[in-house]
Amino acid sequence: MSIYIIGIGGTGAKCVEAIAQLAAIGLFNEQPLKVLFIDADETNGNLNRARSSLSSYQRCYELVSGGDKQQCPWMKTPIESFDLWSPFAEQSFNKELKTFFNYNTLKQNQPTLGNLFDVLYTKEEREANLDVGFRGRPAIGSAVMSQVDLDRLDQEPWGRFIQQIQTDTSSGKNPKVFLCGSIFGGTGASGLPTIARLIDNKLKKINIRDRVQIGCLFALPYFGFSATPDEDPNGIYARSEQFLLNTEAALRYYVTQGQVIFDTVYLLGNENFSTVKFSIGKNDQCNDPHFIELYAGLAARQFLLKPPSQKGAVVLISRKNMGHLTWNDIPEQGEVKPNLVNATRFAYTWLAEIAPELANAKQQGVDRFQRLAPWLTKFFRPAKSQANLPEFSDLKQQEAIGIISNWCENYLRWLTEIHKCTGDSIELFNVSAFDDLNSELKGEELPNLVIGDNRDKSRKSQDTPKKIKERLNPSVVTPPNQGTVGLAKAVYLLCKL
């Protein structure tokens, strides 16, 4: 069963990033996730970050995929990307609302419609450059998005997107489409219902709608900002004081229109608004990950693996204490927590102990360094040895070390930032141990990474990188793996609590 993930706008892109992080640590199955980004702001910082995380994932997946996925769930889910679609894909300049609707021609040939256009949109809205997105105005975004016609849309990726869904249904699969984004800004609020309706209509037209489930995550307000003093108070940009009004209007649409489209809807928001830097758009709009996006990833997981049986179900979640988030607030904790813990301990151990020793071995030479790290020669061939092992100095082995380290840094950085939300105490991991990846990580912090770890002192004292390295052996992995990939998988398995 394939699941098609559509991230709409900046928040949608951040949700996709969270989904990729959870897929990496084994919380999805082995069926492919197929991702599509939608944004009018093609250089949005949140979008760029998500695409970068996805690229890091795909490089690591290509490297380590294979083997027993039940034993080692790391990187078991393939993720394919349709990349980015913009409603302005065929319009490289003059990305203004009036240009998009041929306003001057409309006024001349159909003055009644032109006058209505004047009533609906101010002069500033008509002339605002939309290459930075829809500027927090759902009315602008909805007008643009409503012009999308999947029947006449020749440019990619929509052709492949619909074709792959059709191919899935023809082969007996029941694919799922999951849209995610905010409903309090511009792009998400306008794109979520509009794109979902277009897909719904298209699938009905080709007679496969009854074999495809459509789910949606509506992100309610969870951050806010204030415009800088030099910003025009009458300018066309998103205003956080309008978020609740935008949300109310979007939810009213769902009640009257959306229930016939979506099989399942997830609603996520937060009482405490995290403060983010004001930005109109483009690269400068890059907000840190938030724990709400962790929940978004878990919502996508539930929709894929264990969706509600009732059509039209609306799924909410709450936590025990406002302002605090603990392991007890994580849905399906028995499945989710072990994977998060395993991946975090692995990434930390790799960056604190394994990667530095591999760097030293490269600098000093394997023959000299193996006396300090005898585990090295279990995975790599020493110089002048005839052992049937990969050569440590081989370019592919060295590139693999970099790819794995890059993923570990990306994952720990994301994990750190979801713990630092304004007004909330996130009590999952002691991220102070790795919140500065530019400094030297201390291996002795490994047993203290998980908040609420109730192991006794004796067990914790045995939980050290030294003990892990003593047990390192290719045979830890089934089937036995050698070289950098075998080493990484062995470390991953040995880091399981």
Stockholm file with secondary structure:
# STOCKHOLM 1.0

chainA/1-497         MSIYIIGIGGTGAKCVEAIAQLAAIGLFNEQPLKVLFIDADETNGNLNRARSSLSSYQRCYELVSGGDKQQCPWMKTPIESFDLWSPFAEQSFNKELKTFFNYNTLKQNQPTLGNLFDVLYTKEEREANLDVGFRGRPAIGSAVMSQVDLDRLDQEPWGRFIQQIQTDTSSGKNPKVFLCGSIFGGTGASGLPTIARLIDNKLKKINIRDRVQIGCLFALPYFGFSATPDEDPNGIYARSEQFLLNTEAALRYYVTQGQVIFDTVYLLGNENFSTVKFSIGKNDQCNDPHFIELYAGLAARQFLLKPPSQKGAVVLISRKNMGHLTWNDIPEQGEVKPNLVNATRFAYTWLAEIAPELANAKQQGVDRFQRLAPWLTKFFRPAKSQANLPEFSDLKQQEAIGIISNWCENYLRWLTEIHKCTGDSIELFNVSAFDDLNSELKGEELPNLVIGDNRDKSRKSQDTPKKIKERLNPSVVTPPNQGTVGLAKAVYLLCKL
#=GR chainA/1-497 SS CCEEEEEEHHHHHHHHHHHHHHHHTTCSCSSCEEEEEECSCTTCHHHHHHHHHHHHHHHHHHHHCCSCTTTCCTTCSCEEEEEEECTTTTCCSCCBHHHHTTHHHHHHHCHHHHHHHHHHSCHHHHHSBGGGCCTTCHHHHHHHHTTCCTTTCCSTTHHHHHHHHHHHHHTTCCCEEEEEEESSSSHHHHHHHHHHHHHHHHHHHTTCGGGCEEEEEEECCCEECCCCTTSCTTSSSCCGGGHHHHHHHHHHHHHHTGGGTCSEEEEECCSSCEECCCCCSGGGCCCCCCHHHHHHHHHHHHHHHSCCSSTTEEECCCCSSTTEEEGGGSTTHHHHHHHHHHHHHHHHHIIIIIHHHHHHHHHHCHHHHTTTCTTHHHHSBCTTCCCSSCBTTCHHHHHHHHHHHHHHHHHHHHHHHHTCCTTCEEESBCGGGTSCTTSCCCGGGGGGCBTTCCCCHHHHHTCSHHHHHHTCCGGGSSSCCCHHHHHHHHHHHHTCC
#=GC SS_cons         CCEEEEEEHHHHHHHHHHHHHHHHTTCSCSSCEEEEEECSCTTCHHHHHHHHHHHHHHHHHHHHCCSCTTTCCTTCSCEEEEEEECTTTTCCSCCBHHHHTTHHHHHHHCHHHHHHHHHHSCHHHHHSBGGGCCTTCHHHHHHHHTTCCTTTCCSTTHHHHHHHHHHHHHTTCCCEEEEEEESSSSHHHHHHHHHHHHHHHHHHHTTCGGGCEEEEEEECCCEECCCCTTSCTTSSSCCGGGHHHHHHHHHHHHHHTGGGTCSEEEEECCSSCEECCCCCSGGGCCCCCCHHHHHHHHHHHHHHHSCCSSTTEEECCCCSSTTEEEGGGSTTHHHHHHHHHHHHHHHHHIIIIIHHHHHHHHHHCHHHHTTTCTTHHHHSBCTTCCCSSCBTTCHHHHHHHHHHHHHHHHHHHHHHHHTCCTTCEEESBCGGGTSCTTSCCCGGGGGGCBTTCCCCHHHHHTCSHHHHHHTCCGGGSSSCCCHHHHHHHHHHHHTCC
//
